[in-house]
Amino acid sequence: MPYTKRMPHYNSPNELISYILDEKNDGEKVAATSSINCKVESALLNFTRTQKKFDMRGNRVAYHVIQSFSPNDNITPEQANEIGKRLCEELYPDFECVISTHIDRGHIHNHIAINSINLNGKKLDDRLANPKEGLYGLSDVSDKIASEYGCYIMPKRTFSKVKNKNYYHQYKEQTWKQKIKEDVEDLLLKCSSIEQMLDELSILGYSVKRGKHISVKTTGMQKYARLSTIDSRYTEQNLYNYYKSQNNLVLEEIRVSKNKFNNELINRINKSKVALEKSMLSTEGKIYSEYQKTRYQEIKRYYKLKQQLEYLDKYNIKSFEDIEIQINNKREQIKSLNQMLKKNKDTFNRIIDRTEKAQDYIRLFKVYQYAMSYKEVNPDYTLPVDVEIFLSLQNELKINSIDEAKQIIKDSLPKRIEINKTKKAVLELQRELNHLDTIKEEKLSKSNLFIHNIKFGGNHIDYKKSNNDCFCINLPYTKEKIHIPKKYTAFNEKHQYYTLFLVDDKEYEIYDKDDKLIGNITGTELEKYVLDKKKEIDKSYSEIKVA
């Protein structure tokens, strides 16, 4: 991002033109010159002739633009002059301009003299409101052209003033999109499926929502953002297509021992396998977008059934009692790992926070480096807020170099690996638990014992009043509670709800909000009670008149 400055020149253009073309001034060396709408050697004559032709009034006779390049920009004086000339051609196509490139102690910069009136008699409009001829236009076009030559362009961020001058949170708010893209691009190469990539994002500290759209949230974000709005390449279908192109679908033979408990599951997966095999033959060499969407759902179904079958085989599950034992084991393991994470939460957060700040220090170093080079050229240059953030991080981390920041990241690696392994273990256990719960729900639904059921969200479970064997559930649409054995509840991962299975003639105890027993009720009556309460609430909402 070349530093740009424009100043009006008064009385006579002679002094300005002589200054920028005279090598004796301040010991600066003129390395290259060019012009538009006039000749370099007769520029003064051209400027004054145009002003006389249109009888120009006022003493603002020219404008002096300085375009300074950082020593870190790898450009030649000839390229710098070319950038200056292209700048004039885009912003001031009808004005006479002289571009003179100077070299001052290895520092390359352009001096540009612009006639204050153009060849049509119109004065240059230097108001800020003018998007082209104003100062913002000068800066924006200079950046655009310079970037084509490989010059670094400083990020443009907006910060609102804060009393303590701690702008780091605002910086994070404006950089989360870039961070998400960096992390997703990195994980695309490392992972072999969408599911694995989303798991890895969770391990990195993202909150991930998996539904119709994939949404994520990270530090500095107030709400979830869809991956597809961050980059159109990150829609679920595009991600699926990406991984499909990396790994061809392999429909393996199902090698598990058949028994009464898994028999139906084997039949379903074989039907799914046959459907996919036929679909591959019928679409060979062709693309049907609507069909591909259906096929993708079938592939997801196939892999889900395959994984469920593998878990039944892995844990030698052959009965409802076996699956309940494994579900309880998984819950205990997840609980234990989560307690460990919670116990070390502050330590882990400090490590992650310090590591992230070291990474931001490295990201901001280039901004700092360029800003300081511009400040050296012009003491009046206002340092961007990014530099304040950089210096604040430097002070907080007590470091003075990129190498020290890299060392912080390196030193934290063993602990971060430990955190990631634990989070990964929780995710894997949770996935197994969800699959086993799905199988359990299907088995309970098809059992002749349970005719009635109640569906409820996880927020209805009072975990403080639950124990290892029973859930304390706040019945939906009511103020009453019920204690129910966990083995008669199942979680549906797809729809994110629990199902409470009820024996029709069994009596259940109901408690009020203060845990006082208020009576018994059968499974049939309990289901009807909850449904009636729902109807009452639905009716009351429908009767509300909107003013």
N, C-alpha and C positions, 0 to 999 in steps of 0.2 A: 504494500500500500504506500505509494509515494506520498510524501507530505506535500500538500498544496497550500498555497497562500496567494491571494490577489489583492493588490493595493492600487488605488487610483494615483495617477501622476498628473501634476498640475503645471500650468504656464507654457511649457514648450516640450515637445517630444524629443528634442535634441539630446538633452542630458541623459534620458533613459536609454535611447538607442546607442549612444556613445558608450554608456556604462556597460551594457551587456555585450557589446562587440569589442571593447578595448581590453586587451590582455593585461594591461598594466594595472588595472583596477584591483586593489587588494591582493595582488600577486596571483590572481586566479588565471588559469590557462584555458583559453577557448579551444575546445576539442573538435566541435562541429557546429555548423550553422545551416539554417534553411529558412524558408519563408513561404507564405501563401498570399496571393493577390498583389505581390510586389517583389522587387528584387532586394536582396540583402544590402548590396552596396548603395542602393538609392532609396532605401526605406524612409529616411527622413524627408526627402523630397516628396515621395508618394504620400506620406502621412499628411504633410502640410497642404499639399495640392488638394487632397480630398476634403480637408476641413474648409479650405477657402471656397471650393466649388459649391458647397452647401451652406456657406456663410454660418459656420458653426458658432454658437454662442457659449459662454461659460469658459472657465479656466481648467476644467478636467479634460485634458487633451489625449490621454492614453491610459492604459492599464498595464501594470507590471505583475506578471504571474511568475511565481517560483514553484518549481516542481522538483522536489528533492528525493533522491533514491537512497535507500539504505546500503551501506557497504556489504550487507548480507545478500543483496539482490545481485545475482550473477548476470549482469548485462554490460555491454560495451557502450562507450560514449555515442557511437553511431546509432545503436539501438535506442538509447535514451532520447536522442534527437528525433528519431523516427516516431517515438511515442509522443513527444511534444508536438510534432507536426500533425499527427493523426488527431490529437486532442483538439488542435485549432480547426482542423478541417471539419470535425464533427460539431463543435460548439460554436465556432465563429466563421462559418463558411464564406460570408460576405464581407468580412473584415480583413484589413491588411495586418499581417502578423509577421514578426521576426522571431525565430527560435534560435537561441544560442546556448550550446551545451558547454558547461564549465567543469573542470576537474580541479578540485581543491583538496590536496592531501589525500588523494584516492577517493574522495567523496564526489560522486557524479550528481549534477543537478542542472536543470534547465532554467534559463531566464527567458521569459517570453514577453515581448512588447506588443500590445494590441492597440490599434487606433481606436479612439473612443467613438468614432462614427463610421458606419460601413459604406460600401460603394453605392448604396441606394439612399444615403442621407439619413439613416436611422441610427440613433445613439444606442450604445450597448445598455441593456436593461440589467443592472446589477442587483436588483432587489432579491432578497432571499426567497420571495414568493415565486420568482421566475424559475421554473424547474430546469430550464436549459441554461440560460445565461447567468443565473444566480450562483452563489458559492456552492450550494449543494450539488448542482449540475456539474460544476468543475470537479469536485471530489469524486462523484460517482463515475463520471466518464473516464477520469484519470485512472481509477481503480480497474474499471472494465478493460481498458486497453492494456494497461500494465500487466494484468493477470495473463494476457495472451503471450507475454514475453517471459513468463515464469516468475514474475515478481510476487512476493507474499502480500496478500491483502488482509489487513487487520479486520477481525470480526466486528460487525456493527451491532452493539447491544445497547439497550435502554435501561437505565437504572434510576429509580426514584430515590430522593435524598433520605438518608436515615441518620439519626443523631450520633450513633456510635461508629458510623462509617464502616460497618460490617456488611459488605455487599455480597458475601459469599452465597447466602441463600438465594438472592436474586439471580446470581450467576448460575446456580444449579437449576433454577427454574427455566432458564433460557438455553441450557445446554443438554437437557435430558433427551431431546430428540436425537441429537448427534450421538450421545452415549448409547442409546438403545440400538441405533443403526450399527454402531461399531461392534457391540456385543452380539447382535443377531448375525452380522456378517461373519464374525469369528466362529460362532457356533454352527453356522450352516456347513462349514467345512469339517468340523469336528464330529458332528452328530450324524446318525444314519436314519433318523426318522423325525417327524414333527414332534411326537411325544417326547422323545429324548431331548430335543432342542428346548422344549418348554420346561422340562424338568431342570435342565441346566440353567435356564434363566431364573428359575425359582431358587436354585442353589446360589446364584450370584446375588440374591437379595431382592429380586423382583417379586411383586405380587402378581400372579397370573390368573386371569379368568378364561376358562375354556367353555365356550358356548357356541352360538351361531357365528360370532366373531371372536377372534383371539385378541384379548386386551391385556395390557400390562401397566404397572405403576411402579415408579422408582423414586429415589430421593428428589425432592423439589417439585413433585407433581401433586396437584390438588385432587385429581381424579384420574380414572383409568383412561388409557388411550388405545385405540385399535391399532394393531400392527399395520393393517392395510392403509390407515391414514398417514402413518409415518412414512411408508413406502408402498406403492401399489404392488411391488413384487412380493409383499409379505401377506397376501390374502391366503386363506387356508388352502384354496385350490392351487394357487401358484406354488406354495410350499410343498404341497403334495406332489405336483408335477415335477418339481425340482428333485425331490428324493426318489421319485419314480424313475427319472432319467439316470440317477446315480446308481440305483439298485433295481434290477428287474425283479418283478414279483415271482417268488419261488413258492409253489404250492407243494409243500412236503407231504409225504405219507404220514398219517397219524399213527404213531407207534406207541399205543398205551393198551394196557390190559382192560378188556371190556368187563364191566360188572353192572349190576342192577342200578347203582347210583349214578353212573356216568353214561349209561346206555343212550339216553335221550340226547345228551350233549354231543356224543359221537355222531349220531344220526344227523343232527343239525349242522355240524361242521362239515360233514361229507356232502350234504346238499349244497352248502355254500361253496365248497370246493368245486363241485361239478358246475355250478352256475358260473363261476369265474373262469373255469377252463373253456366252457362254451363261448363265453363273452370274448375271450382272447382270440378265438378262431373267427368269430363273426365280424370282428372289427380290425382284423389284421391289415395294416397299411392305411386305415381310415381313421378320421377323428369326428366323433359326434359329441358336441359339447354337453348336451343334456344327458346323453347316455353315460358320458364319462363321470358326471356328477353321481349318477345312480351306482355306477361301478365302484366309485370311491367309497360310497357307503357300504357296499358289499364287502370290499376289502377290509374296511374297519371292523365290520361284523365278523369276518373270517378270523382276523388276528385276535379279536377279543375272545371268541370262542376257543381258539387254539390256546390262548394263555390260560383261560379258565380250566381247560382240560389238563394242561401241564401242571397247574397248581394242585388239582385233585390227585394227579399221579405222583407229584413230588412229595406230598404229605400223606400219601396212601389213604385218602379219604374215601370211605365206602358206605358211610351212613350219615344221617343227620347229626348224630352225636359227635362223629369225627369232625364234621365241619364246624360245629359249635366250639369244640375244643380248640381248633386252629384259629377261629375268630377271636376267642378270648386270649389266646397266646399273642396274637398280633396286636390286640388292644394293649396288652400289658407291655409289650416291647416298645410300642409307639409312645405309651405314657412314660416309660422309663427314659427313653431318649429325649423326649420333649422336656422332661424334668431336668435332665442334664443340660440341655440347651438353655433352659430358663435360668438355672443356677449360675451358669457362666455367661448369661446374656450381656451384662455390663462389660465384662472383659472382652467378649467377642465383638460387641459394638464399638468399643474403643479401638480395637485392632482394625476392624473394617473401616471405621471413620478415618483413622490415621493413614491407612493405605490409600483410601480414596482421595484424601487431600494431597498425598504425595503424588498421585497420578495427575490431579488437577494442577499441581505445581509444575509438573513436566509439560502439561498441555499449554499452560500460560507462559512458559519461559520464552517462547518465540515472540509472543506479543510484547513481553517486557524488553526483550533484546532489541526489537525494531523500534519500540517507543523511545527507548533511551538513545538510540542512534539519531532519531529525529530531534530529540531534546538537545542533543549535542550540537546539531546543526542550527537549531533555532531555540534559544532559551525561552522564548514566549510560547513554545508549543505546549499545549495542555495535555498532560498525560491521561490516557483513558482510565476508566475505573478498573479495568482488568489489571492494570499495573498495581493499583492499591490492593486488590485481592491477592495478587501474586506476593507482594511484600508482606501482607498480613499472614498468608500461609507460611512464608519463609520464617517469619517471627514465631508463629505458633509451633511449627515443626522444629525450630531451632536448627535450620540448615542453611547452607549458602551455595549449594551447587546441585546440578542435575544428578551427579553421581551419588550424593548423599540421599536424594529422594529415591533413587533406584535401590539404594541399600535398605531403606525403610521397607520398601515393597518386598525385597528379597528376604529380609529378616522375618517378615510376617508370614512368609509362605508356609512353613510347617504348621502354624496355628490355623491358617486359612484352609489348608488341606484337611486338617482335622475337623474343622467346622463343616466343610463341604461334604466330607465323608459321612458325617452324622446326619446332615440334612438329606443326603442322597439315600441313606439307609431308611430314614423316616418316609421319604417319598416311595421307595420300593415297598416297604411294609404297608403303607397306605394303599398302594395299588393292589397288592395282594388281598388286603382286607376288603377293598371295594369289590373285587372279582368274587371273592368268597361270599360276600354279602348278597351279591346279585344272584348267585346260585341258590343261596339260602332262601331269598325272597321267592324265587320261582318254585322251589320245593314246597315252601309253606303255602303259596298261593294254590298249588295243585293238590294240597292235602285235603282230605275229606273232613279233617278235624276243625279247620278254621274257615267258617263261612263268612264271618264278619271281620272288617278291618277299619282302621282309622289312619289317615295319612297326616304327617305333621313335619314341619321344618326342624332342623337341628337346634334352632333358638328356643324351642319349646322344652328342651331337656334341661333340668336343673341339676347340673353336675355336682354341686356342693352337697345336695341331698340324695344323690345316687350313690350306689356302692358297687362292689365287684360283680354282683349278681343281678342287681335290679337298676332300672332307670326310674328316676322320679320325673314324670312328664306332666307339664302344664297342658291340660287338654285344650285343643284349639277351639276358639270362639267362646270359651268359658273362663271362669275364675277358679275352677276346681283342678285338683291334682290326682294322679293315680300312680301307684308303684307297680311296675310290670317287669317280670323276668326279662333280661336282655335277650335270652334265646328266642323270645317271641317277637322280637323287633328286627327289622332288616333295613339297610340303607341302600337307596337307589342312586348310584353315582350319576347316571345320565340326567335324571330329573331333579337331583339334589333334594330328596325328601326321604323320611323314614316311614315305614309302614308298621303299625302296631296290630298284630294278629290276635283276634279274640275268639275264644271258645263260646259258642252261642249260649249255652246254659250254665256256664261257670260264673260264679259271683265274684265281683271285683270291689275292693274298698275304695271309696272316694273321700278325699280330704279337701278342706277349704284352704284359702290362701295362708292361713295361720297354722296349717298342718293338723287341724282338728278333724277327726273322723266324723263324717256327716251321714254315712250310710253305705249300703251295699247295692250293687246293680249288676245285672247279667250282661253278658257280651252283646246279646241282641239289643237290649235296652240302651246300653252305653253307645253303640254305634248310632242308634236312632236319636239319642239325646244330643250328640254332637252335631248330627246333620240338621236337626230341628233348630239348634242354636245358629247354625250357619244361615239357614233360611231366614230367621228373624233379622239377623244383621244385614243380609242382602236386601231384604224388604225395606228396612229403615233407611238404607242408603238410596234405594230407588225412589223413596218418597221425599227425599230432600229436594226442594225447589231451588234452582239457581236463579239469583236475583238478576 
